[in-house]
Amino acid sequence: MRIGIIGGGIGGLTLALALHARGIEAEVVEAAPELRPLGVGINLLPHATKELAALGLLEALEAVSIATQEAAYFNRFGQLILTEPLGRNAGYATPQLSIHRGELQMVLLAAVRERLGPEAVRTGLRCIGVDAEAGRAELVHSASGEPAPALRADAIVAADGIHSAVRRQFFPEEGPPIYSGVNMWRGTTRMQPILSGATMVRAGWLAHGKMVIYPIRRYPDGTVLMNWLAEMETPKHHPNDWARKGELADFLPAYADWRFPWCDVPAMIEAADQILEYPMVDKDPLPRWSFGRATLLGDAAHPMYPRGSNGAGQAILDARCLADRLAECGGDVVGALAAYDAERREKTARVVRTNRTQPPDAIIREVWLRSGDKPFARIEDVMPKAELEAMLDVYRKVAGYDRATLSA
């Protein structure tokens, strides 16, 4: 059996490794002329690191990341709402890792080339459509636009992101990504550690500015590379372009007085080595992913708001599930893709919907509402700890990384 994978991102490369581990041949084609370590930070939750550990990648990933110890939630006045342990600190068998997206992609790429061969990933080839009955993907050379030899396989898996050409072929009337009303600015800053040194901070709320801050790399001199994300409600936005440079004047004033004992936020923002701007968007869940010998995976199947650290994780779970169904299909590739669709589609749809309404940082929203956006004397007078923790537990169960689910 041979599987063609469109897209050399996290989902596509993980799928190639998962297929190889099950004795299935795979080939990846990627539109970029070269795969380079681009982007900013992401988090891998225990359900994702469990799958990557099973592929023998955990040691390599831990060497280029930070094992997150806790999440700390604050209001915009710098007051602590709640601290929760994460990863191994919370009793999971595998860690939660904060990592540069490019570092993760390079670890996966190196493993694919080592295990599947140096020609297993071909770059500079863009998919413009598939023949779902024949298992055939039409390709063009990205630089010249000239046709390239088609990719032929027993199945084609489109892991080509939120702007997937294959998704657009299957659902031509769907339209562009849906804007949430929230714009995002992201950056990385080399600085001294904050709090525990391995804390993920979520602070403030969208009406006045919200921040997510966590370290993704340690340096020998004791400094860290801090990843930060600023979110603000903004009526207008630019197109969804992950490479668009952000302007300080568009968002820094909202954080001008965010100088707390645990972090000088405006100083951190101003010292960033780069700032990227893009809107928070997603798409409505689809009625199906699989068509004959073609299917969708990762952001091509279920783009979601980056509000629960689940985008990469759900793509990794897709890869494990699809590889399992293909390994046990007995040659019925079409049936395997349909079974994968049935198993993963509604699970990921619940995450998409929950990220819109009740992501983990919704506890900050509740405190903001109940406190009237004012400093509090005691958080217990605003919202009991048990209620805060219950909201977080609901999200863990929806996303599939509560300890009971992972243990089972």
C-alpha positions as CSV (number, residue, x, y, z in Angstrom):
1,M,0.0,0.0,0.0
2,R,1.2,3.5,-0.8
3,I,-0.2,6.8,0.5
4,G,0.4,10.2,-1.0
5,I,0.4,13.1,1.4
6,I,-0.2,16.7,0.3
7,G,1.6,19.1,2.7
8,G,4.8,18.8,4.7
9,G,3.5,20.4,7.9
10,I,3.0,18.9,11.3
11,G,0.1,16.7,10.3
12,G,1.5,15.5,7.0
13,L,4.9,14.6,8.4
14,T,3.4,12.9,11.5
15,L,1.2,10.8,9.2
16,A,4.2,9.7,7.1
17,L,6.0,8.5,10.2
18,A,2.9,6.8,11.6
19,L,2.3,5.0,8.3
20,H,6.0,3.9,8.1
21,A,5.7,2.5,11.6
22,R,2.9,0.3,10.4
23,G,4.7,-0.8,7.3
24,I,2.9,1.4,4.9
25,E,4.8,3.3,2.2
26,A,4.2,7.1,2.1
27,E,5.4,10.1,0.0
28,V,5.0,13.8,1.0
29,V,4.8,16.7,-1.5
30,E,5.1,20.2,-0.2
31,A,4.4,23.5,-2.0
32,A,7.2,25.5,-0.3
33,P,10.5,25.3,-2.3
34,E,12.3,24.5,1.0
35,L,11.1,23.5,4.4
36,R,12.6,25.9,7.0
37,P,12.0,26.5,10.7
38,L,9.5,29.3,10.4
39,G,6.8,30.5,12.7
40,V,6.5,31.1,16.4
41,G,5.6,29.0,19.4
42,I,3.0,26.3,19.9
43,N,2.1,23.8,22.7
44,L,2.0,20.0,22.5
45,L,-0.5,18.7,25.1
46,P,-0.1,15.2,26.6
47,H,-2.4,13.6,24.1
48,A,-0.1,14.7,21.3
49,T,3.2,14.0,23.1
50,K,1.9,10.5,23.9
51,E,1.6,9.8,20.1
52,L,5.0,11.4,19.3
53,A,6.6,9.3,22.1
54,A,5.1,6.2,20.5
55,L,6.9,7.2,17.3
56,G,10.2,7.5,19.1
57,L,10.4,11.3,18.9
58,L,10.1,12.5,22.5
59,E,13.8,12.7,23.4
60,A,14.5,14.8,20.3
61,L,11.6,17.1,21.0
62,E,12.4,17.5,24.7
63,A,15.9,18.6,23.6
64,V,14.5,21.6,21.7
65,S,11.6,22.6,23.9
66,I,10.5,23.4,27.4
67,A,8.4,21.1,29.4
68,T,5.6,23.3,30.7
69,Q,4.9,22.9,34.4
70,E,1.9,25.0,35.0
71,A,-0.7,27.4,33.6
72,A,-1.4,30.7,35.4
73,Y,-4.4,32.8,34.7
74,F,-4.5,36.5,35.5
75,N,-6.8,39.5,35.0
76,R,-5.6,42.6,33.2
77,F,-4.5,44.1,36.5
78,G,-2.0,41.3,37.1
79,Q,-3.9,39.6,39.8
80,L,-3.7,35.8,39.9
81,I,-7.0,34.0,39.2
82,L,-5.8,30.3,39.2
83,T,-2.8,28.2,38.8
84,E,-3.1,24.6,37.4
85,P,-0.3,22.0,37.0
86,L,0.4,20.8,33.5
87,G,2.0,17.8,31.8
88,R,4.0,15.6,34.1
89,N,3.3,18.0,37.0
90,A,-0.4,17.1,36.6
91,G,0.3,13.3,36.7
92,Y,0.4,12.6,32.9
93,A,2.8,10.0,31.6
94,T,4.2,12.4,28.9
95,P,4.9,16.1,29.2
96,Q,3.3,19.2,27.8
97,L,5.9,20.8,25.6
98,S,6.2,24.4,24.6
99,I,8.2,24.5,21.4
100,H,9.0,26.7,18.4
101,R,6.8,25.5,15.5
102,G,9.8,25.4,13.2
103,E,11.8,23.3,15.6
104,L,8.9,20.7,15.8
105,Q,8.7,20.6,12.0
106,M,12.4,20.1,11.7
107,V,12.4,17.2,14.1
108,L,9.6,15.6,12.2
109,L,11.3,16.2,8.8
110,A,14.6,14.8,10.0
111,A,12.9,11.6,11.2
112,V,10.9,11.2,7.9
113,R,14.1,11.6,5.8
114,E,16.0,9.2,8.0
115,R,13.3,6.5,8.2
116,L,11.6,6.8,4.8
117,G,14.6,8.0,2.8
118,P,15.8,11.5,1.6
119,E,13.3,11.4,-1.4
120,A,10.3,10.8,0.8
121,V,9.6,14.6,0.9
122,R,9.5,16.5,-2.4
123,T,9.3,20.3,-2.2
124,G,8.3,23.0,-4.6
125,L,5.2,21.1,-5.7
126,R,1.7,22.5,-5.2
127,C,-1.4,20.4,-5.4
128,I,-4.2,21.9,-7.5
129,G,-6.7,19.1,-7.3
130,V,-7.2,15.3,-6.9
131,D,-8.9,12.5,-8.7
132,A,-10.6,10.9,-5.7
133,E,-11.6,7.7,-7.5
134,A,-8.2,7.0,-9.1
135,G,-6.0,8.1,-6.1
136,R,-4.2,10.8,-8.1
137,A,-3.1,14.3,-7.2
138,E,-2.5,17.0,-9.9
139,L,0.7,19.0,-9.1
140,V,2.4,22.1,-10.5
141,H,5.9,23.4,-9.9
142,S,5.3,26.2,-7.4
143,A,8.0,28.5,-8.8
144,S,7.1,28.2,-12.5
145,G,3.5,27.2,-12.4
146,E,4.3,24.4,-15.0
147,P,2.6,21.1,-14.6
148,A,4.5,18.4,-12.7
149,P,4.1,14.6,-12.9
150,A,1.0,13.6,-10.9
151,L,1.3,11.9,-7.5
152,R,-0.3,8.4,-7.8
153,A,-1.1,6.3,-4.7
154,D,-3.7,4.0,-3.2
155,A,-5.0,7.1,-1.3
156,I,-4.3,10.8,-1.2
157,V,-4.4,12.7,2.1
158,A,-4.7,16.4,1.9
159,A,-2.8,18.0,4.9
160,D,-2.4,21.3,3.1
161,G,-3.8,23.7,5.7
162,I,-6.6,26.1,6.1
163,H,-6.4,27.2,2.5
164,S,-6.5,23.6,1.2
165,A,-6.9,23.2,-2.5
166,V,-8.4,19.8,-2.0
167,R,-11.0,21.0,0.6
168,R,-11.9,23.8,-1.9
169,Q,-12.4,21.2,-4.6
170,F,-14.7,19.1,-2.4
171,F,-16.6,22.1,-1.1
172,P,-16.3,24.9,-3.7
173,E,-19.1,27.0,-2.3
174,E,-17.7,27.1,1.3
175,G,-16.1,30.5,1.1
176,P,-13.1,32.0,3.0
177,P,-12.2,31.4,6.7
178,I,-14.6,32.9,9.2
179,Y,-13.3,35.9,11.2
180,S,-13.9,35.7,14.9
181,G,-13.7,39.4,15.5
182,V,-10.4,39.0,17.2
183,N,-7.1,40.0,15.7
184,M,-3.8,38.5,16.9
185,W,-0.2,39.8,17.0
186,R,2.5,37.2,17.8
187,G,6.2,37.5,18.6
188,T,9.2,36.0,20.3
189,T,11.5,37.8,22.8
190,R,14.7,36.7,24.4
191,M,14.5,37.7,28.0
192,Q,14.8,36.5,31.6
193,P,12.4,33.7,32.7
194,I,9.2,34.6,34.6
195,L,7.3,32.9,37.4
196,S,8.4,29.2,37.5
197,G,10.5,29.5,34.4
198,A,8.1,27.0,32.7
199,T,4.8,28.7,33.1
200,M,2.1,29.4,30.5
201,V,0.4,32.7,31.3
202,R,-3.0,33.7,30.1
203,A,-4.0,37.2,31.1
204,G,-6.7,39.8,30.5
205,W,-9.7,39.6,28.3
206,L,-10.4,40.6,24.7
207,A,-12.3,43.8,25.1
208,H,-9.2,45.5,26.7
209,G,-6.5,43.2,25.4
210,K,-5.5,39.6,26.2
211,M,-2.1,38.0,26.4
212,V,-0.7,34.4,26.2
213,I,3.0,34.2,27.2
214,Y,5.2,31.1,27.6
215,P,8.9,30.2,27.0
216,I,9.8,27.9,24.2
217,R,13.6,27.7,24.4
218,R,16.4,27.9,27.1
219,Y,19.8,29.4,26.5
220,P,23.1,28.6,28.3
221,D,23.1,32.1,29.9
222,G,19.8,31.5,31.7
223,T,17.6,33.5,29.4
224,V,14.7,32.1,27.5
225,L,13.0,32.7,24.2
226,M,9.5,33.9,25.2
227,N,6.6,33.3,22.9
228,W,3.8,35.8,23.3
229,L,0.4,36.4,21.7
230,A,-1.6,39.5,22.0
231,E,-5.4,39.3,21.2
232,M,-7.8,42.2,20.7
233,E,-11.3,42.6,19.4
234,T,-10.9,44.4,16.1
235,P,-13.7,45.1,13.6
236,K,-11.3,45.1,10.6
237,H,-8.5,42.8,9.7
238,H,-6.1,42.0,7.0
239,P,-6.3,38.7,5.0
240,N,-5.1,35.5,6.8
241,D,-1.4,35.7,5.9
242,W,0.9,34.0,8.4
243,A,3.9,36.0,7.2
244,R,2.3,39.5,7.5
245,K,4.4,41.8,9.7
246,G,2.6,43.5,12.6
247,E,2.9,47.1,13.7
248,L,3.4,48.1,17.3
249,A,1.2,51.1,17.1
250,D,-1.8,48.9,16.3
251,F,-1.8,47.1,19.6
252,L,0.9,48.2,22.1
253,P,-1.1,51.1,23.6
254,A,-3.6,48.6,25.0
255,Y,-0.8,47.0,27.1
256,A,1.1,50.2,28.1
257,D,0.3,49.8,31.8
258,W,0.8,46.0,32.0
259,R,3.9,46.3,34.2
260,F,3.6,43.5,36.8
261,P,6.0,42.1,39.4
262,W,6.1,38.9,37.3
263,C,6.5,40.5,33.8
264,D,7.0,43.9,32.1
265,V,4.7,43.2,29.2
266,P,5.3,46.4,27.1
267,A,9.1,46.0,27.4
268,M,8.7,42.3,26.3
269,I,6.7,43.3,23.3
270,E,9.0,46.2,22.3
271,A,12.1,43.8,22.5
272,A,10.6,41.2,20.1
273,D,12.8,40.0,17.3
274,Q,9.8,39.9,15.0
275,I,6.0,40.6,15.2
276,L,3.5,38.8,13.0
277,E,-0.2,39.8,12.6
278,Y,-3.1,37.6,11.5
279,P,-6.7,37.3,12.3
280,M,-8.2,34.6,14.5
281,V,-10.2,32.5,12.0
282,D,-11.7,29.0,11.6
283,K,-14.2,27.2,9.4
284,D,-17.5,25.5,10.2
285,P,-17.2,21.7,10.6
286,L,-17.8,19.7,7.4
287,P,-20.4,17.0,6.8
288,R,-17.6,14.7,5.5
289,W,-13.9,14.6,4.9
290,S,-13.4,11.5,2.8
291,F,-14.3,11.1,-0.9
292,G,-13.3,7.7,-2.4
293,R,-9.6,7.5,-2.2
294,A,-9.0,11.0,-0.9
295,T,-9.5,12.6,2.5
296,L,-8.5,15.6,4.6
297,L,-6.3,15.9,7.7
298,G,-5.4,18.6,10.2
299,D,-6.2,22.2,9.4
300,A,-7.5,21.2,6.0
301,A,-10.2,19.2,7.8
302,H,-10.8,21.2,10.9
303,P,-9.2,24.6,11.2
304,M,-9.8,26.0,14.7
305,Y,-9.1,29.0,16.9
306,P,-5.7,28.7,18.6
307,R,-7.2,29.1,22.0
308,G,-6.8,25.6,23.5
309,S,-3.3,24.6,22.3
310,N,-5.1,22.0,20.1
311,G,-4.4,22.7,16.4
312,A,-1.2,20.7,16.1
313,G,-2.4,18.1,18.7
314,Q,-5.6,17.3,16.8
315,A,-3.7,16.9,13.6
316,I,-1.3,14.4,15.3
317,L,-4.3,12.5,16.6
318,D,-5.8,12.4,13.1
319,A,-2.5,10.9,11.8
320,R,-2.5,8.2,14.4
321,C,-6.1,7.3,13.7
322,L,-5.8,7.3,9.9
323,A,-2.6,5.2,10.1
324,D,-4.4,2.7,12.3
325,R,-7.4,2.4,10.0
326,L,-5.2,1.9,6.9
327,A,-3.1,-0.7,8.7
328,E,-6.1,-2.8,9.6
329,C,-8.2,-2.3,6.4
330,G,-7.1,-5.5,4.5
331,G,-6.8,-3.6,1.3
332,D,-10.1,-1.7,1.6
333,V,-8.6,1.7,1.4
334,V,-11.9,3.5,0.7
335,G,-13.4,1.8,3.8
336,A,-10.4,2.8,5.9
337,L,-10.8,6.5,4.9
338,A,-14.5,6.4,5.7
339,A,-13.8,4.8,9.1
340,Y,-11.2,7.5,9.9
341,D,-13.8,10.1,8.9
342,A,-16.4,8.6,11.1
343,E,-14.1,8.4,14.1
344,R,-12.4,11.8,14.0
345,R,-14.8,14.2,12.3
346,E,-17.3,14.8,15.2
347,K,-14.5,14.7,17.8
348,T,-12.7,17.5,16.1
349,A,-16.0,19.4,15.4
350,R,-16.6,19.5,19.2
351,V,-13.2,21.1,19.7
352,V,-13.8,23.7,16.9
353,R,-17.1,24.6,18.5
354,T,-15.7,24.6,22.1
355,N,-12.8,26.9,21.1
356,R,-15.4,29.4,19.9
357,T,-17.4,29.4,23.2
358,Q,-15.6,27.7,26.1
359,P,-11.9,27.4,25.6
360,P,-9.6,27.1,28.7
361,D,-9.2,30.9,29.0
362,A,-13.0,31.3,29.3
363,I,-12.4,31.3,33.1
364,I,-10.7,34.8,32.6
365,R,-13.8,35.9,30.7
366,E,-16.1,34.7,33.6
367,V,-14.0,36.6,36.2
368,W,-14.0,39.7,34.0
369,L,-17.8,39.6,33.8
370,R,-18.4,38.8,37.4
371,S,-15.9,41.3,38.7
372,G,-17.1,44.1,36.5
373,D,-13.6,44.4,35.1
374,K,-12.3,45.7,38.4
375,P,-9.5,44.5,40.7
376,F,-10.7,42.0,43.3
377,A,-9.8,41.6,47.0
378,R,-10.1,37.8,46.9
379,I,-10.7,35.7,43.8
380,E,-12.9,33.4,46.0
381,D,-15.4,36.2,46.3
382,V,-15.7,36.5,42.5
383,M,-15.6,32.8,41.5
384,P,-15.0,29.7,43.6
385,K,-11.9,27.7,42.8
386,A,-13.9,24.5,42.3
387,E,-16.0,26.2,39.5
388,L,-12.9,27.5,37.8
389,E,-11.3,24.0,37.8
390,A,-14.6,22.4,36.6
391,M,-14.5,24.7,33.5
392,L,-11.0,23.6,32.7
393,D,-11.9,19.9,33.2
394,V,-14.7,20.2,30.7
395,Y,-12.3,21.4,28.0
396,R,-9.8,18.6,28.7
397,K,-12.6,16.0,28.2
398,V,-13.8,17.6,24.9
399,A,-10.3,17.8,23.5
400,G,-9.5,14.3,24.6
401,Y,-6.6,14.8,27.0
402,D,-8.1,14.3,30.4
403,R,-6.1,11.7,32.3
404,A,-8.9,9.1,32.3
405,T,-9.1,9.2,28.5
406,L,-5.4,9.0,28.0
407,S,-5.0,6.2,30.5
408,A,-7.7,4.2,28.7
